[in-house]
Amino acid sequence: MSERQKELLKEIVESYIATAKPVGSKSLCKKLKCSSATIRNEMAHLEDLGLLEKNHISSGRIPSEMGYKYYVTHLMKPKELSEKDANKLQTIFRNQGLALTDAMEACMEIISEITNYTSVVLGKSSNENALQQVSIIPLKNNEIVALVCTDKGVVQNKKFTLPKTISIQEVVKTCEIINKMLIGTPINEVSTRLEYEIKPVIAEKINQYETIFSIFTQTFQDFANKPNETVHVNGKNLLLKEPEYNNVEEIRNIMEKFEDKSLIEKIDSRDHEGGVNIYIGEESEFDPNVTVIKTTYNRNGEEGTIAIIGPKRMEYDRVVGLLNFINKELNEGDKNG
C-alpha cells in the first residue's frame, strides 16, 4: 500500500467511526488534496485488497473487518485520557480502603460513562482469601441462605431447606460460633478446622448438630470447589444506542448474549500476553458484529480481565488509550501495594 492509500484508509475508518455513514470520494478531496477520480481509483484498490466494502445503499465505502484490523495494527495512535477522566479513575484505584472488587465495579461505571460502550470485569481471586464472615438469612417455608464473605470481598451463597424439627435460631447460634472461632482463617483451611474444632463445640451446645453441621460443611466445600470469580457487566443498554442495533431481532440477539454467563466468561480467556488486545468481529468469540478490547490485571494476588464491548465501528484510539491508562494504574498499584 502507498502512503496515500494508507492515509485514505485511515480517513475512511475514522470518518465512518464518527458518523456511521458510508464515505464518498467527494468528502475526501480537500483532505487528501487530489481529484475525486483519483480517490475513487484508490478506493477501488483498497476494496480489491479486502480493506473496504461497498455499502448497498449508497456509492460510499465502509471499512471491512480486515480494514479495521489493518487500521488498529498500523495506522491508529492511542489517545491520551483527559485529565478529568484520569483523576476520576485514579481516585478509585488509590483508595486504600476500597476492596479491589468494589474498585473494579466503580471503575466499570466510569468506563461506560466515558466511552458510551458496555464494560465488563471478570475477576478471579487468589486462594489467599480468608474468612471474614458467615451469615444466615431466613427465607419463607423454612428455607435459609448461608452467605460466606472473604476479606478480599468475594461473596458466595447457598440455599437450604431446613427440616421442620430444626429451628433457625440453632442455625444462627452455630453461625455465631463459627464467626467467633474461624474469622481470619484461610478459606482452604476452614473445612479442616470446622471438622476438628467447631464440631466438638456445637455437639455440646446444639440439638441435631449433625444436620446443622452438614449445612456449613456443604457451604464451605462449595466455596472451596468453585473458582472465586466475579462477573460485572455495566452499560449493556449503551450498545443499543448505536445505529448497528436498529431492529428488534438484533437487539434481542445481543441482549441474550449479555445474559449468557458462559459466553461472557469466554472474554476472560488468557490467550494474550499483557498490554491491551483487540478482537474484531468473529475473533471476539462473543458476537460477529462487535469488537472486544481487553486487558488483564494482577494486583495483590487478585487477577482478572477488563473488557470494553462496542460495535466494530468503535473509537479504537480512545478505548485503547483508556485501557492503557488503567493497565498502568493497576500495575503501579501492585508495585506500591
DRENTORDO-702041 format. One record per residue (C-alpha): x, y, z; residue in three letters. Coordinates in steps of 0.02 Angstrom, whole numbers, padded with zeros to 5 digits, always signed. Example, Ala and Ser with C-alpha at 12.3 -4.5 7.8 and 13.67 -1.06 7.14 Angstrom:
# residues 2
+00615-00225+00390ala/+00684-00053+00357ser/
//
This chain:
# residues 337
+00000+00000+00000met/+00060+00175-00042ser/+00063+00313+00089glu/-00087+00394+00006arg/-00186+00232+00014gln/-00143+00214+00199lys/-00197+00393+00231glu/-00357+00363+00132leu/-00399+00206+00232leu/-00366+00299+00395lys/-00481+00442+00343glu/-00621+00322+00290ile/-00610+00218+00451val/-00610+00372+00563glu/-00749+00458+00466ser/-00858+00302+00473tyr/-00823+00281+00659ile/-00879+00461+00689ala/-01033+00465+00578thr/-01088+00285+00545ala/-01115+00342+00364lys/-01028+00270+00209pro/-00888+00382+00148val/-00893+00451-00030gly/-00749+00515-00134ser/-00805+00698-00137lys/-00790+00719+00051ser/-00606+00665+00044leu/-00544+00776-00099cys/-00497+00926+00011lys/-00416+00822+00147lys/-00308+00721+00028leu/-00284+00861-00099lys/-00323+00757-00252cys/-00466+00734-00376ser/-00624+00635-00347ser/-00574+00517-00489ala/-00405+00480-00406thr/-00490+00442-00241ile/-00617+00327-00325arg/-00472+00231-00404asn/-00382+00217-00237glu/-00544+00162-00153met/-00567+00027-00285ala/-00390-00033-00250his/-00423-00041-00061leu/-00584-00135-00098glu/-00486-00261-00204asp/-00368-00285-00057leu/-00519-00326+00053gly/-00496-00173+00164leu/-00654-00081+00110leu/-00831-00136+00068glu/-00961-00052-00040lys/-01119-00005+00050asn/-01275-00067-00037his/-01374+00091-00002ile/-01252+00217-00074ser/-01094+00226-00177ser/-00990+00262-00022gly/-00869+00139+00058arg/-00858+00071+00235ile/-00713-00022+00319pro/-00715-00212+00312ser/-00665-00317+00461glu/-00492-00332+00382met/-00490-00143+00358gly/-00521-00114+00543tyr/-00383-00239+00587lys/-00259-00152+00472tyr/-00308+00016+00547tyr/-00282-00036+00729val/-00118-00126+00690thr/-00035+00002+00576his/-00125+00170+00573leu/-00205+00205+00742met/-00123+00301+00883lys/-00200+00283+01059pro/-00274+00444+01129lys/-00220+00503+01299glu/-00354+00513+01432leu/-00416+00686+01480ser/-00355+00750+01649glu/-00534+00749+01716lys/-00564+00565+01670asp/-00391+00514+01731ala/-00425+00594+01901asn/-00592+00503+01917lys/-00508+00334+01893leu/-00355+00373+02000gln/-00468+00421+02145thr/-00541+00245+02141ile/-00380+00148+02116phe/-00286+00242+02250arg/-00421+00224+02382asn/-00335+00102+02501gln/-00496+00070+02597gly/-00586+00002+02443leu/-00585-00186+02407ala/-00522-00221+02230leu/-00689-00298+02177thr/-00780-00138+02230asp/-00647-00030+02147ala/-00665-00126+01984met/-00855-00111+01988glu/-00843+00078+02013ala/-00712+00085+01876cys/-00831-00004+01754met/-00965+00128+01782glu/-00841+00265+01740ile/-00777+00172+01585ile/-00954+00154+01517ser/-00987+00337+01556glu/-00827+00392+01466ile/-00845+00280+01313thr/-01033+00250+01297asn/-00992+00066+01271tyr/-01026-00088+01376thr/-00891-00132+01502ser/-00856-00300+01583val/-00743-00351+01726val/-00709-00533+01761leu/-00613-00553+01923gly/-00531-00706+01994lys/-00472-00701+02174ser/-00320-00793+02233ser/-00326-00938+02356asn/-00266-00816+02488glu/-00446-00773+02534asn/-00477-00777+02721ala/-00647-00798+02802leu/-00722-00630+02854gln/-00900-00677+02898gln/-01033-00811+02884val/-01214-00753+02887ser/-01381-00843+02888ile/-01530-00761+02802ile/-01701-00838+02843pro/-01823-00854+02697leu/-02002-00920+02685lys/-02054-01103+02706asn/-01909-01149+02820asn/-01781-01101+02689glu/-01618-01014+02730ile/-01471-00942+02633val/-01295-00967+02701ala/-01184-00822+02648leu/-00994-00830+02653val/-00890-00671+02635cys/-00700-00661+02624thr/-00577-00522+02664asp/-00550-00498+02476lys/-00733-00454+02452gly/-00784-00620+02373val/-00962-00670+02421val/-01046-00836+02386gln/-01210-00908+02446asn/-01303-01074+02457lys/-01487-01105+02489lys/-01552-01244+02604phe/-01721-01307+02663thr/-01717-01347+02848leu/-01809-01498+02918pro/-01957-01439+03023lys/-01876-01514+03178thr/-01732-01388+03168ile/-01754-01208+03222ser/-01672-01065+03129ile/-01612-00999+03298gln/-01498-01151+03318glu/-01425-01124+03144val/-01394-00942+03185val/-01312-00992+03350lys/-01195-01112+03255thr/-01156-00971+03135cys/-01106-00860+03282glu/-00988-00995+03348ile/-00906-01012+03178ile/-00883-00823+03163asn/-00808-00814+03337lys/-00683-00956+03308met/-00640-00951+03122leu/-00632-00768+03067ile/-00465-00739+02978gly/-00441-00923+02934thr/-00383-00952+02754pro/-00530-01022+02655ile/-00437-01181+02606asn/-00411-01220+02792glu/-00590-01188+02850val/-00660-01363+02815ser/-00523-01447+02919thr/-00547-01329+03066arg/-00735-01348+03051leu/-00718-01537+03074glu/-00591-01541+03215tyr/-00626-01380+03312glu/-00805-01324+03279ile/-00894-01491+03275lys/-00849-01539+03456pro/-00908-01369+03518val/-01077-01371+03430ile/-01103-01554+03480ala/-01113-01492+03661glu/-01223-01340+03629lys/-01338-01380+03482ile/-01476-01510+03462asn/-01466-01610+03299gln/-01295-01535+03273tyr/-01253-01663+03135glu/-01384-01591+03015thr/-01335-01412+03053ile/-01150-01453+03039phe/-01180-01529+02866ser/-01257-01363+02806ile/-01098-01268+02845phe/-00986-01408+02781thr/-01075-01407+02612gln/-01069-01217+02603thr/-00881-01209+02630phe/-00846-01358+02516gln/-00943-01272+02376asp/-00847-01113+02408phe/-00679-01204+02401ala/-00725-01300+02242asn/-00793-01153+02145lys/-00669-01036+02063pro/-00694-00873+02156asn/-00748-00775+02004glu/-00844-00613+01995thr/-00928-00552+01836val/-00992-00374+01819his/-01069-00305+01659val/-01102-00119+01651asn/-01193-00017+01519gly/-01275-00159+01421lys/-01405-00040+01353asn/-01274+00083+01290leu/-01235-00033+01144leu/-01417-00022+01090leu/-01397+00165+01057lys/-01279+00125+00913glu/-01358+00128+00739pro/-01300-00052+00711glu/-01441-00105+00828tyr/-01591-00034+00737asn/-01707-00183+00733asn/-01789-00293+00863val/-01701-00454+00809glu/-01527-00379+00826glu/-01572-00305+00996ile/-01641-00471+01059arg/-01488-00565+00996asn/-01360-00454+01084ile/-01462-00444+01246met/-01473-00635+01253glu/-01285-00644+01236lys/-01260-00525+01382phe/-01371-00638+01488glu/-01267-00793+01442asp/-01138-00804+01580lys/-01036-00940+01492ser/-01019-00827+01339leu/-00968-00678+01446ile/-00840-00787+01535glu/-00758-00829+01367lys/-00697-00649+01367ile/-00589-00696+01516asp/-00479-00818+01418ser/-00295-00781+01448arg/-00242-00801+01267asp/-00132-00648+01263his/+00022-00577+01346glu/-00005-00417+01443gly/-00048-00249+01368gly/-00210-00211+01276val/-00280-00333+01148asn/-00411-00304+01014ile/-00531-00437+00947tyr/-00637-00382+00800ile/-00795-00468+00737gly/-00783-00657+00728glu/-00621-00664+00828glu/-00710-00585+00977ser/-00796-00754+01009glu/-00940-00651+01078phe/-01033-00583+00927asp/-00980-00559+00744pro/-01042-00379+00744asn/-00942-00316+00894val/-00764-00278+00944thr/-00696-00331+01113val/-00546-00234+01178ile/-00473-00303+01339lys/-00329-00304+01460thr/-00287-00413+01609thr/-00237-00363+01784tyr/-00149-00446+01930asn/-00148-00346+02090arg/-00101-00413+02261asn/-00141-00591+02207gly/-00309-00546+02127glu/-00317-00563+01940glu/-00446-00537+01805gly/-00494-00459+01640thr/-00566-00289+01597ile/-00655-00281+01430ala/-00747-00149+01330ile/-00876-00208+01204ile/-00936-00096+01065gly/-00981-00101+00881pro/-00844-00139+00755lys/-00860+00047+00718arg/-00783+00083+00889met/-00673+00230+00939glu/-00519+00119+00947tyr/-00394+00257+00986asp/-00496+00318+01135arg/-00532+00145+01208val/-00353+00083+01189val/-00288+00242+01272gly/-00410+00216+01416leu/-00362+00034+01444leu/-00176+00077+01432asn/-00203+00202+01572phe/-00299+00077+01680ile/-00169-00058+01648asn/-00031+00060+01705lys/-00128+00116+01860glu/-00162-00063+01915leu/+00018-00117+01888asn/+00085+00034+01983glu/-00040-00001+02122gly/+00027-00179+02133asp/+00206-00116+02149lys/+00157+00014+02278asn/+00048-00112+02373gly/
//
